[in-house]
């Protein structure tokens, strides 16, 4: 085990954020459709997990 206090969710969000910073297409997709952006970086999120990007879009 690592001493990293981050949860798996936080590590995934950080990874996606870094990828979005590197690629403008992913950054644009992240704003429109977070789940599709996640798929573009090669990570499949289980159903029901919301990212910090999609939470702000909820009514």
Secondary structure in CASP SS format (residue, H / E / C, confidence):
PFRMAT SS
TARGET T0000
AUTHOR 0000-0000-0000
METHOD secondary structure of the structure
MODEL  1
X C 1.00
X C 1.00
X C 1.00
X C 1.00
X C 1.00
X C 1.00
X C 1.00
X H 1.00
X H 1.00
X H 1.00
X H 1.00
X H 1.00
X H 1.00
X H 1.00
X H 1.00
X H 1.00
X H 1.00
X H 1.00
X H 1.00
X H 1.00
X H 1.00
X H 1.00
X C 1.00
X H 1.00
X H 1.00
X H 1.00
X H 1.00
X H 1.00
X H 1.00
X H 1.00
X H 1.00
X H 1.00
X C 1.00
X H 1.00
X H 1.00
X H 1.00
X H 1.00
X H 1.00
X H 1.00
X H 1.00
X C 1.00
X C 1.00
X C 1.00
X C 1.00
X C 1.00
X C 1.00
X C 1.00
X C 1.00
X C 1.00
X C 1.00
X C 1.00
X H 1.00
X H 1.00
X H 1.00
X H 1.00
X C 1.00
X C 1.00
X C 1.00
X C 1.00
END
